[in-house]
Every structure is written in structure tokens, then in C-alpha cells.
Amino acid sequence: MSLFATLNPEQNGYVQVARNSPSPFDIGACFDAAFAALKRDFWNLVLRNFVFMLVFIPIALLSLIPIVGQIAVFLLVPPLVIGFGRHNLKVIRGEQASFSDLFSGFDCFGQAVLMYLVMVVLIILGLLALIIPAIYLAIAWSYSWKLLGEKRGSFWECMEISRQSITPHWGWALLLFFVAGLVAYLGMIACLIGVFATAPMAGLMHAAAYERLFSPKATA
């Protein structure tokens, strides 16, 4: 395995579209798209995100249990992230989303777990070198999960598609992550109740940015 994956012509096409996208991480446009999607099916979205958090948070807390808990997190979190991404992409595209989409990522189980392992190892190496490479890779690989969920290639190829696609827009991508995180955090300030609306918003903002990055019509 080389340092970075070699992409096929179709995958290079995805990258070219993303590189030429004029403003995929436009904060206002991503917020507006997420808000419009949230309004279309507000209560169902809130309910699905609430159920997802009821499942995801206890699993994430298993990492506090040495060895057994950490193995459980390692095996369960990646497929859940894939499913969450698929669900949000359906919502932002105006397609019919359901509870089953949230947990559909287990059809990519092997590739998802491998991608998680490789990401963690390489980001840790980046931290050991300097913190800057780790931050760069964390943002550059952030849409690998959605690409894998859409079966755009192997985990290694999806990581490379994401890296090449986001790098020209990296600063704006970092800003979007900050703003989306702030949106989610504001819900926590509101006695934790608001998070049931702001957490879906944050996820949908990333789905909107992904669409704008890889679908030229989304920025039209």
C-alpha cells in the first residue's frame, strides 16, 4: 500500500468536480440548505436523531472500559458514522429517510473499521510529528465516511478522494466545522433541550457541504 491511494478515472472525476466547485463550504448556503431540510420534516428528524444519540452515546462511553469496551467502540462506531452520513445525505437531497438509514452502515463493516483504524493511526502519527499535520488530515479525510457510504471506492480510495477534494478548500472546510460545532454547542447551552434541533442542523450542514462539493448543480 502506497502512502496515498491511486485513483481510477471515475474517482479522479469526482476529485476534479470538487476542485472546480466554486464555494462548496459557503457557510450561509450550507446553513440555509440545512435549515430548509430540517423544516421539511422537523419532528421526524428530531426523533430519529434522538434515537440515534440514545444508541451512539452509550456505545461511545464504552471506551472508558479498558480493552473490551474499546474494542466494542472500534467495531461499532464506524458503521454508525456511515449510517448517520447516509441518512443526512438523503435528507439534504429531499429523499425519503428512515430509521433504517441510520443503522445501514453495517453493509460497509469491514471497510469502515479499516478506515477508522488507518485514520486513527495516521492522525496520531501526525500529532507526534506536529499538531498541524494531524489537524490537516482530520479535516481532509472528514468526508471519507460519506464517500464510503456511497460506495465510491475502497476505504483507502475514499480517504484519498476526500483528501484531494477538500485540500483546495481546506480553510473554508475548517471554518464550516467550527461553525457547525458552534451551532450544536448552542443547543447544549439552552438547557440541553435545544441540542435536539441544533445537532441535526450541524449534521445537515456537513451533508449540504458534501453535496455542494461533489454535485455541481447544488451550487447553482
Backbone hydrogen bonds, N-H to C=O, Kabsch-Sander energy under -0.5 kcal/mol:
donor,donor_aa,acceptor,acceptor_aa,energy
7,L,5,A,-0.6
12,N,8,N,-2.6
13,G,9,P,-1.6
14,Y,10,E,-1.5
15,V,11,Q,-1.9
16,Q,12,N,-2.5
17,V,13,G,-2.3
18,A,14,Y,-2.2
19,R,15,V,-2.9
20,N,16,Q,-1.9
21,S,17,V,-0.6
21,S,18,A,-0.9
26,D,23,S,-1.5
30,C,26,D,-2.6
31,F,27,I,-2.5
32,D,28,G,-2.6
33,A,29,A,-2.4
34,A,30,C,-2.2
35,F,31,F,-2.8
36,A,32,D,-2.5
37,A,33,A,-2.1
38,L,34,A,-2.4
39,K,35,F,-2.3
40,R,36,A,-1.5
41,D,37,A,-0.9
41,D,38,L,-0.6
42,F,39,K,-0.8
45,L,41,D,-2.4
46,V,42,F,-2.7
47,L,43,W,-2.4
48,R,44,N,-2.6
49,N,45,L,-2.6
50,F,46,V,-2.3
51,V,47,L,-2.5
52,F,48,R,-2.3
53,M,49,N,-2.4
54,L,50,F,-2.1
55,V,51,V,-1.4
56,F,52,F,-3.4
57,I,53,M,-2.3
59,I,55,V,-1.2
60,A,56,F,-2.7
61,L,57,I,-2.2
62,L,58,P,-0.7
62,L,59,I,-1.0
63,S,60,A,-1.5
64,L,61,L,-2.0
65,I,62,L,-2.2
68,V,66,P,-2.1
69,G,66,P,-0.6
70,Q,65,I,-1.1
71,I,67,I,-2.6
72,A,68,V,-2.0
73,V,69,G,-2.2
74,F,70,Q,-2.3
75,L,71,I,-1.8
76,L,72,A,-2.2
77,V,73,V,-2.3
80,L,76,L,-1.4
81,V,77,V,-2.3
82,I,78,P,-2.0
83,G,79,P,-2.3
84,F,80,L,-2.4
85,G,81,V,-2.1
86,R,82,I,-2.3
87,H,83,G,-2.5
88,N,84,F,-2.2
89,L,85,G,-2.2
90,K,86,R,-2.1
91,V,87,H,-2.0
92,I,88,N,-2.6
93,R,89,L,-1.7
94,G,91,V,-1.4
95,E,90,K,-2.7
97,A,95,E,-0.6
101,D,98,S,-0.7
102,L,98,S,-0.8
102,L,99,F,-0.8
103,F,99,F,-0.7
103,F,100,S,-0.7
104,S,101,D,-1.5
106,F,103,F,-0.6
107,D,104,S,-1.4
108,C,105,G,-1.9
109,F,106,F,-1.2
112,A,108,C,-3.1
113,V,109,F,-2.5
114,L,110,G,-2.2
115,M,111,Q,-2.4
116,Y,112,A,-2.3
117,L,113,V,-2.3
118,V,114,L,-2.7
119,M,115,M,-2.8
120,V,116,Y,-2.5
121,V,117,L,-2.4
122,L,118,V,-2.6
123,I,119,M,-2.8
124,I,120,V,-2.3
125,L,121,V,-2.1
126,G,122,L,-2.1
127,L,123,I,-2.1
128,L,124,I,-2.1
129,A,125,L,-1.9
130,L,126,G,-2.6
134,A,130,L,-0.9
135,I,131,I,-2.1
136,Y,132,I,-2.6
137,L,133,P,-2.5
138,A,134,A,-2.4
139,I,135,I,-2.0
140,A,136,Y,-2.9
141,W,137,L,-2.4
142,S,139,I,-1.5
144,S,141,W,-1.9
147,L,143,Y,-2.1
148,L,144,S,-2.6
149,G,145,W,-2.3
150,E,146,K,-1.6
151,K,148,L,-1.5
152,R,147,L,-2.3
158,C,154,S,-2.8
159,M,155,F,-2.1
160,E,156,W,-1.5
161,I,157,E,-2.8
162,S,158,C,-2.5
163,R,159,M,-2.3
164,Q,160,E,-2.7
165,S,161,I,-2.2
166,I,162,S,-2.6
167,T,163,R,-2.1
169,H,166,I,-1.7
170,W,167,T,-1.6
173,A,169,H,-2.2
174,L,170,W,-2.5
175,L,171,G,-1.9
176,L,172,W,-2.4
177,F,173,A,-2.2
178,F,174,L,-2.0
179,V,175,L,-2.7
180,A,176,L,-3.1
181,G,177,F,-2.1
182,L,178,F,-2.1
183,V,179,V,-2.5
184,A,180,A,-2.1
185,Y,181,G,-2.3
186,L,182,L,-2.3
187,G,183,V,-1.0
188,M,184,A,-1.0
189,I,185,Y,-1.6
190,A,186,L,-1.3
191,C,189,I,-2.6
192,L,188,M,-1.2
193,I,190,A,-1.2
194,G,187,G,-0.7
194,G,190,A,-1.2
195,V,187,G,-1.0
196,F,193,I,-1.8
197,A,194,G,-1.8
198,T,194,G,-2.5
199,A,195,V,-2.4
201,M,197,A,-1.4
202,A,198,T,-2.3
203,G,199,A,-2.0
204,L,200,P,-2.5
205,M,201,M,-2.1
206,H,202,A,-1.4
207,A,203,G,-1.7
208,A,204,L,-2.6
209,A,205,M,-2.1
210,Y,206,H,-2.4
211,E,207,A,-2.2
212,R,208,A,-2.4
213,L,209,A,-2.1
214,F,210,Y,-2.2
215,S,211,E,-2.3
218,A,215,S,-1.8
219,T,216,P,-1.4
220,A,217,K,-0.9
